């Protein structure tokens, strides 16, 4: 957990550089609220607090990185508290939760504070002395109803480097990719899940773009670099507790997430679908594990019962 926290610090620092002190306030608020809620929940359950395992800190930091920088720190704290108290401890604590706590907290905030969760700051405006300058995200511009606005799509370089409107820490692809590859090298993350997610999104985006370039303006690379796909694929979908344990299940799980992300982005009602797709796949993990459970080596099918009814 602390290794995951450490590799998320560079994207967090980059987000603060892009969006200013308000982003730092959101990050600190989420981490603090997650930690306090963790202690309170453990006390209410009559158990020693588990701050040292780092799970609460990771939940708070992950939630903050998936929030717009303009979210009020108090609202962000409410989301972190919900993620820890409801999505984690109501189910029994670490190791028993069904849904990713950070994404559950974000989903709650999406319902409770929809305007704040859909208002995006333009990077760098705070250094020019402006409080905030808002604008559409690249994925919002890609929507079919975007029309002429698609002419203002940022470049692939801007998407790759994260110098576009979006959440605090989800847009800088190099830092997220390096962190994800480090976790894979350390065997903390299974490579099958992010590979299948990114692969399915790329194939689906390319197919839609080739079928109708006018309606679906974004290329495969555009969809890979835009939004929260990299942070979701490497840091949220790979959560050991809420992802499958079988190898086949990991491929199915990742492919399902990628497919739902692509469908929501391309033909659904929201510009982004990473949060919804991972939470939906979390709910299906027990079924996926059951259906993909391998047979023990050398096992045989059970023989039919001897005898039978006599006429």
KOLFI-989340 format. One record per residue (C-alpha): y, z, x; residue number from 1. Coordinates in Angstrom, 2 decimals. Each point is the difference from the previous one (the first is absolute). Last residue first. Example, Ala and Ser with C-alpha at 12.3 -4.5 7.8 and 13.67 -1.06 7.14 Angstrom:
KOLFI-989340
+---------+---------+---------+-----+
!       v !       w !       u !   i !
+---------+---------+---------+-----+
!   -1.06 !    7.14 !   13.67 !   2 !
!   -3.44 !    0.66 !   -1.37 !   1 !
+---------+---------+---------+-----+
***
This chain:
KOLFI-989340
+---------+---------+---------+-----+
!       v !       w !       u !   i !
+---------+---------+---------+-----+
!  -50.27 !  -13.61 !  -39.57 ! 311 !
!    0.25 !    1.98 !    3.15 ! 310 !
!    3.31 !    1.05 !    1.45 ! 309 !
!    0.40 !   -0.20 !    3.72 ! 308 !
!   -1.73 !    0.83 !    3.21 ! 307 !
!    1.68 !    0.30 !    3.37 ! 306 !
!    3.79 !    0.09 !    0.29 ! 305 !
!    1.47 !   -3.01 !    1.70 ! 304 !
!    0.38 !    0.28 !    3.77 ! 303 !
!    3.43 !    1.04 !    1.32 ! 302 !
!    1.61 !   -2.65 !    2.14 ! 301 !
!   -0.61 !    0.42 !    3.68 ! 300 !
!    2.13 !    1.56 !    2.69 ! 299 !
!   -0.45 !   -1.24 !    3.57 ! 298 !
!    3.64 !    0.52 !    0.98 ! 297 !
!    1.78 !    2.04 !   -2.67 ! 296 !
!    1.61 !   -2.16 !   -2.72 ! 295 !
!    3.73 !   -0.58 !    0.42 ! 294 !
!    2.53 !    1.50 !   -2.45 ! 293 !
!    2.20 !   -2.87 !   -1.18 ! 292 !
!   -0.13 !    0.68 !   -3.75 ! 291 !
!    0.34 !    3.77 !    0.38 ! 290 !
!    2.81 !   -0.22 !    2.54 ! 289 !
!    1.92 !   -2.45 !   -2.20 ! 288 !
!   -0.46 !    2.25 !   -3.05 ! 287 !
!    1.29 !    3.07 !    1.86 ! 286 !
!    2.91 !   -2.08 !    1.44 ! 285 !
!    1.21 !   -1.41 !   -3.33 ! 284 !
!    2.80 !    2.53 !   -0.57 ! 283 !
!    1.28 !   -0.55 !    3.53 ! 282 !
!    0.06 !   -3.77 !   -0.71 ! 281 !
!    2.46 !    0.57 !   -2.83 ! 280 !
!    2.17 !    2.21 !    2.21 ! 279 !
!   -0.09 !   -2.61 !    2.77 ! 278 !
!    0.92 !   -2.87 !   -2.33 ! 277 !
!    2.84 !    1.83 !   -1.72 ! 276 !
!    1.69 !    1.01 !    3.24 ! 275 !
!   -0.36 !   -3.42 !    1.64 ! 274 !
!    1.23 !   -1.98 !   -3.01 ! 273 !
!    3.51 !   -1.21 !    0.79 ! 272 !
!    2.33 !   -2.37 !   -1.89 ! 271 !
!   -1.13 !    1.44 !   -3.34 ! 270 !
!   -0.94 !   -1.79 !   -3.24 ! 269 !
!   -3.04 !   -1.83 !    1.25 ! 268 !
!   -0.50 !   -3.63 !    1.02 ! 267 !
!    0.46 !   -0.18 !    3.76 ! 266 !
!    0.69 !    3.57 !    1.10 ! 265 !
!   -2.31 !    1.64 !   -2.52 ! 264 !
!   -2.79 !   -2.52 !    0.65 ! 263 !
!    0.32 !    0.26 !    3.78 ! 262 !
!   -0.04 !    3.80 !    0.02 ! 261 !
!   -2.98 !    0.02 !   -2.39 ! 260 !
!   -1.95 !   -2.36 !    2.26 ! 259 !
!    0.83 !    1.92 !    3.18 ! 258 !
!   -1.09 !    3.30 !   -1.52 ! 257 !
!   -3.25 !   -1.49 !   -1.28 ! 256 !
!   -0.69 !   -1.57 !    3.39 ! 255 !
!    0.55 !    3.34 !    1.73 ! 254 !
!   -2.39 !    1.82 !   -2.33 ! 253 !
!   -2.66 !   -2.71 !    0.16 ! 252 !
!    0.11 !   -0.08 !    3.82 ! 251 !
!   -0.04 !    3.80 !    0.20 ! 250 !
!   -2.87 !    0.14 !   -2.49 ! 249 !
!   -2.11 !   -2.23 !    2.18 ! 248 !
!    0.48 !    2.36 !    2.91 ! 247 !
!   -0.72 !    3.09 !   -2.07 ! 246 !
!    2.36 !    3.01 !    0.07 ! 245 !
!    2.45 !   -1.23 !   -2.61 ! 244 !
!    3.71 !    1.01 !    0.05 ! 243 !
!    1.73 !    3.07 !   -1.50 ! 242 !
!   -0.98 !    2.69 !    2.49 ! 241 !
!    0.11 !   -2.12 !    3.15 ! 240 !
!    3.48 !   -1.40 !   -0.75 ! 239 !
!   -0.26 !   -3.67 !    0.99 ! 238 !
!    1.92 !   -1.28 !   -3.06 ! 237 !
!    2.94 !    2.12 !    1.07 ! 236 !
!    0.73 !   -0.50 !    3.71 ! 235 !
!   -1.17 !   -3.45 !    1.06 ! 234 !
!    0.07 !   -2.08 !   -3.21 ! 233 !
!    2.80 !    1.89 !   -1.72 ! 232 !
!    2.28 !    0.08 !    3.03 ! 231 !
!   -0.67 !   -3.69 !    0.59 ! 230 !
!    0.41 !   -1.13 !   -3.62 ! 229 !
!    3.16 !    1.94 !   -0.77 ! 228 !
!    2.36 !   -2.86 !   -0.63 ! 227 !
!    0.12 !   -3.30 !    1.85 ! 226 !
!   -1.89 !   -0.88 !    3.19 ! 225 !
!   -3.28 !   -1.09 !   -1.59 ! 224 !
!    1.69 !   -1.71 !   -2.94 ! 223 !
!    2.21 !   -2.05 !    2.28 ! 222 !
!   -2.92 !   -0.82 !    2.27 ! 221 !
!   -1.96 !   -1.46 !   -2.94 ! 220 !
!    2.98 !   -2.10 !   -1.08 ! 219 !
!    2.50 !    1.08 !   -2.65 ! 218 !
!    1.55 !   -2.57 !   -2.33 ! 217 !
!   -2.45 !    0.31 !   -2.90 ! 216 !
!    1.57 !   -2.04 !   -2.81 ! 215 !
!    1.30 !   -2.89 !    2.09 ! 214 !
!   -2.92 !    0.04 !    2.44 ! 213 !
!   -2.54 !   -0.35 !   -2.86 ! 212 !
!   -3.67 !   -0.35 !    0.99 ! 211 !
!    0.66 !    0.42 !    3.72 ! 210 !
!    1.97 !    3.19 !   -0.57 ! 209 !
!   -2.62 !    1.41 !   -2.38 ! 208 !
!   -2.79 !   -0.65 !    2.50 ! 207 !
!    1.99 !    1.35 !    2.96 ! 206 !
!    0.85 !    3.21 !   -1.87 ! 205 !
!   -3.64 !    0.50 !   -1.02 ! 204 !
!   -1.33 !   -0.61 !    3.52 ! 203 !
!    2.58 !    2.30 !    1.64 ! 202 !
!   -0.50 !    2.78 !   -2.57 ! 201 !
!   -3.78 !   -0.20 !    0.42 ! 200 !
!    0.20 !    0.16 !    3.79 ! 199 !
!    2.50 !    2.85 !    0.12 ! 198 !
!   -2.13 !    2.20 !   -2.25 ! 197 !
!   -3.31 !   -0.98 !    1.62 ! 196 !
!    1.27 !    0.71 !    3.51 ! 195 !
!    1.69 !    3.25 !   -1.06 ! 194 !
!   -3.30 !    1.35 !   -1.43 ! 193 !
!   -2.45 !   -1.35 !    2.57 ! 192 !
!    1.80 !    1.53 !    2.99 ! 191 !
!   -1.11 !    3.54 !   -0.81 ! 190 !
!    2.67 !    2.52 !    0.95 ! 189 !
!   -0.36 !    3.08 !    2.22 ! 188 !
!   -2.15 !   -1.99 !    2.40 ! 187 !
!    2.48 !    0.56 !    2.87 ! 186 !
!    0.34 !   -3.78 !    0.36 ! 185 !
!    0.54 !   -0.26 !   -3.77 ! 184 !
!    2.72 !    2.67 !    0.12 ! 183 !
!    1.67 !   -1.86 !    2.87 ! 182 !
!   -0.21 !   -3.27 !   -1.93 ! 181 !
!    1.77 !    1.64 !   -2.95 ! 180 !
!    2.79 !    1.37 !    2.17 ! 179 !
!    0.53 !   -3.35 !    1.69 ! 178 !
!    0.03 !   -1.77 !   -3.37 ! 177 !
!    2.45 !    2.48 !   -1.52 ! 176 !
!    2.34 !   -0.29 !    2.96 ! 175 !
!   -0.17 !   -3.80 !    0.09 ! 174 !
!    0.32 !   -0.41 !   -3.83 ! 173 !
!    3.24 !    1.91 !   -0.52 ! 172 !
!    0.25 !   -0.12 !   -3.81 ! 171 !
!   -1.65 !    3.15 !   -1.32 ! 170 !
!    2.07 !    2.75 !    1.54 ! 169 !
!    3.02 !    0.67 !   -2.17 ! 168 !
!   -0.76 !   -2.22 !   -2.98 ! 167 !
!    1.47 !   -3.46 !   -0.38 ! 166 !
!    2.94 !   -2.19 !    0.87 ! 165 !
!   -0.49 !   -2.08 !    3.11 ! 164 !
!    0.15 !    0.58 !    3.76 ! 163 !
!   -3.73 !    0.77 !    0.09 ! 162 !
!   -0.81 !   -1.80 !    3.25 ! 161 !
!   -2.64 !   -2.22 !   -1.61 ! 160 !
!    2.11 !   -0.62 !   -3.09 ! 159 !
!    3.06 !   -0.93 !    2.06 ! 158 !
!   -2.13 !   -2.32 !    2.13 ! 157 !
!   -1.53 !   -1.59 !   -3.10 ! 156 !
!    3.51 !   -0.86 !   -1.12 ! 155 !
!    1.77 !    1.58 !   -2.94 ! 154 !
!   -0.11 !   -1.79 !   -3.36 ! 153 !
!    3.47 !   -1.05 !   -1.14 ! 152 !
!   -1.16 !   -3.35 !   -1.42 ! 151 !
!   -2.37 !    2.00 !   -2.17 ! 150 !
!    3.03 !    1.17 !   -1.96 ! 149 !
!    0.17 !   -3.44 !   -1.62 ! 148 !
!   -2.93 !    0.88 !   -2.23 ! 147 !
!   -0.97 !    3.66 !    0.23 ! 146 !
!   -1.99 !   -0.37 !   -3.24 ! 145 !
!   -3.00 !   -1.07 !    2.06 ! 144 !
!    0.22 !    3.27 !    1.98 ! 143 !
!    0.54 !   -0.56 !    3.72 ! 142 !
!    3.44 !    1.61 !   -0.09 ! 141 !
!   -1.58 !    3.25 !   -1.19 ! 140 !
!   -2.49 !   -0.18 !    2.88 ! 139 !
!    2.83 !   -0.42 !    2.50 ! 138 !
!    1.73 !    3.14 !   -1.32 ! 137 !
!    3.13 !   -0.33 !   -2.12 ! 136 !
!    3.31 !    1.49 !    1.06 ! 135 !
!    1.92 !    3.24 !    0.40 ! 134 !
!    2.88 !    0.82 !    2.29 ! 133 !
!    0.28 !    3.67 !    0.77 ! 132 !
!    2.47 !    2.64 !    1.19 ! 131 !
!    1.85 !   -2.55 !    2.12 ! 130 !
!    1.22 !    1.01 !    3.47 ! 129 !
!   -1.36 !   -3.02 !    1.86 ! 128 !
!   -2.91 !    2.09 !    1.32 ! 127 !
!   -1.02 !    0.74 !   -3.61 ! 126 !
!   -0.31 !   -3.73 !   -0.72 ! 125 !
!   -2.85 !   -0.37 !    2.49 ! 124 !
!   -2.78 !   -0.84 !   -2.43 ! 123 !
!    0.91 !   -1.06 !   -3.57 ! 122 !
!   -0.87 !    2.82 !   -2.38 ! 121 !
!   -2.50 !   -0.46 !   -2.83 ! 120 !
!    0.07 !    1.38 !   -3.54 ! 119 !
!   -3.40 !   -0.11 !   -1.75 ! 118 !
!   -1.19 !    3.58 !    0.58 ! 117 !
!    3.43 !    1.43 !   -0.82 ! 116 !
!    0.03 !   -1.82 !   -3.34 ! 115 !
!   -3.59 !    0.98 !   -0.88 ! 114 !
!    0.46 !    3.76 !    0.58 ! 113 !
!   -2.77 !    1.77 !   -1.96 ! 112 !
!   -2.47 !   -2.87 !   -0.39 ! 111 !
!    0.34 !   -1.40 !    3.51 ! 110 !
!    0.22 !    3.57 !    1.30 ! 109 !
!   -3.45 !    0.71 !   -1.42 ! 108 !
!   -1.38 !   -3.18 !    1.59 ! 107 !
!    1.52 !    1.06 !    3.32 ! 106 !
!   -1.69 !    3.39 !   -0.19 ! 105 !
!   -3.33 !   -1.66 !   -0.81 ! 104 !
!    0.57 !   -2.29 !    2.97 ! 103 !
!    0.48 !    2.96 !    2.33 ! 102 !
!   -2.97 !    1.88 !   -1.48 ! 101 !
!   -2.51 !   -2.88 !    0.39 ! 100 !
!   -2.15 !    0.34 !   -3.08 !  99 !
!   -3.40 !    1.63 !   -0.50 !  98 !
!    0.71 !    3.29 !    1.77 !  97 !
!   -2.99 !    1.99 !    1.21 !  96 !
!    0.28 !   -0.13 !    3.79 !  95 !
!    3.25 !    1.94 !    0.18 !  94 !
!    0.55 !    2.13 !   -3.08 !  93 !
!   -2.09 !    0.60 !   -3.10 !  92 !
!    1.05 !   -2.70 !   -2.47 !  91 !
!    3.03 !    1.97 !   -1.18 !  90 !
!    0.79 !    0.51 !    3.68 !  89 !
!    0.47 !   -3.66 !    0.99 !  88 !
!    1.49 !   -2.27 !   -2.67 !  87 !
!    1.63 !    2.85 !   -1.93 !  86 !
!    1.39 !    2.44 !    2.57 !  85 !
!    0.34 !   -2.19 !    3.09 !  84 !
!    1.15 !   -3.23 !   -1.65 !  83 !
!    2.16 !    1.80 !   -2.53 !  82 !
!    1.76 !    2.00 !    2.71 !  81 !
!    0.67 !   -3.17 !    1.98 !  80 !
!    1.44 !   -1.73 !   -3.09 !  79 !
!    2.23 !    2.98 !   -0.77 !  78 !
!    1.24 !    0.01 !    3.59 !  77 !
!    0.98 !   -3.68 !   -0.30 !  76 !
!    2.00 !    0.83 !   -3.12 !  75 !
!    1.85 !    2.73 !    1.88 !  74 !
!    0.61 !   -2.34 !    2.95 !  73 !
!    1.73 !   -2.48 !   -2.37 !  72 !
!   -1.52 !   -3.46 !    0.44 !  71 !
!    2.37 !   -2.35 !    1.82 !  70 !
!   -2.34 !   -0.62 !    2.93 !  69 !
!   -2.55 !   -1.69 !   -2.27 !  68 !
!   -3.35 !    1.83 !    0.07 !  67 !
!   -3.26 !   -1.04 !    1.69 !  66 !
!    0.89 !    1.64 !    3.32 !  65 !
!    0.74 !    3.27 !   -1.77 !  64 !
!   -3.43 !    0.06 !   -1.64 !  63 !
!   -1.72 !   -0.58 !    3.32 !  62 !
!    1.99 !    2.79 !    1.65 !  61 !
!   -0.76 !    2.53 !   -2.74 !  60 !
!   -3.70 !   -0.87 !   -0.15 !  59 !
!   -0.30 !    0.10 !    3.80 !  58 !
!    1.64 !    3.43 !    0.13 !  57 !
!   -2.29 !    1.30 !   -2.75 !  56 !
!   -3.11 !   -1.26 !    1.81 !  55 !
!    1.00 !    1.48 !    3.35 !  54 !
!   -3.01 !    2.32 !    0.35 !  53 !
!    2.30 !    2.86 !    1.05 !  52 !
!    1.63 !    0.22 !   -3.42 !  51 !
!   -3.26 !    1.15 !   -1.56 !  50 !
!    1.04 !    3.23 !   -1.67 !  49 !
!   -2.61 !    2.71 !   -0.36 !  48 !
!   -1.65 !    0.00 !   -3.44 !  47 !
!    0.65 !    2.01 !   -3.14 !  46 !
!    0.58 !   -3.08 !   -2.16 !  45 !
!    3.60 !    1.02 !   -0.66 !  44 !
!    0.50 !    0.59 !    3.73 !  43 !
!   -1.41 !   -3.44 !    0.84 !  42 !
!    2.25 !   -1.63 !   -2.58 !  41 !
!    3.08 !    1.78 !    1.36 !  40 !
!   -0.77 !   -0.97 !    3.60 !  39 !
!   -0.60 !   -3.66 !   -0.85 !  38 !
!    3.11 !   -0.09 !   -2.18 !  37 !
!    2.11 !    1.26 !    2.91 !  36 !
!   -1.45 !   -2.62 !    2.36 !  35 !
!    0.41 !   -2.90 !   -2.44 !  34 !
!    3.56 !    1.06 !   -0.79 !  33 !
!    0.89 !    0.17 !    3.70 !  32 !
!   -1.52 !   -3.39 !    0.80 !  31 !
!    1.64 !   -1.66 !   -3.00 !  30 !
!    3.44 !    1.51 !    0.65 !  29 !
!   -0.11 !   -0.88 !    3.70 !  28 !
!   -0.77 !   -3.65 !   -0.75 !  27 !
!    2.59 !   -0.28 !   -2.80 !  26 !
!    2.72 !    1.57 !    2.17 !  25 !
!   -0.87 !   -2.35 !    2.88 !  24 !
!    0.44 !   -2.97 !   -2.34 !  23 !
!    3.41 !    1.30 !   -1.10 !  22 !
!    0.98 !    0.36 !    3.65 !  21 !
!   -0.10 !   -3.75 !    0.66 !  20 !
!   -1.78 !   -2.98 !   -1.53 !  19 !
!   -1.08 !   -2.12 !    2.95 !  18 !
!   -0.12 !    2.67 !    2.71 !  17 !
!   -1.66 !    2.41 !   -2.43 !  16 !
!   -2.61 !   -2.65 !   -0.79 !  15 !
!   -0.63 !   -0.55 !    3.70 !  14 !
!   -0.57 !    3.73 !    0.43 !  13 !
!   -2.50 !   -0.02 !   -2.87 !  12 !
!   -1.78 !   -3.06 !    1.38 !  11 !
!   -0.25 !    1.82 !    3.38 !  10 !
!   -1.15 !    3.30 !   -1.62 !   9 !
!   -2.96 !   -1.52 !   -1.85 !   8 !
!   -2.14 !   -0.06 !    3.16 !   7 !
!    0.53 !    3.76 !    0.40 !   6 !
!   -0.90 !    0.88 !   -3.60 !   5 !
!   -3.22 !   -2.01 !    0.27 !   4 !
!   -0.83 !    1.89 !    3.20 !   3 !
!    0.83 !    3.27 !   -1.75 !   2 !
!   -2.45 !   -0.85 !   -2.76 !   1 !
+---------+---------+---------+-----+
***
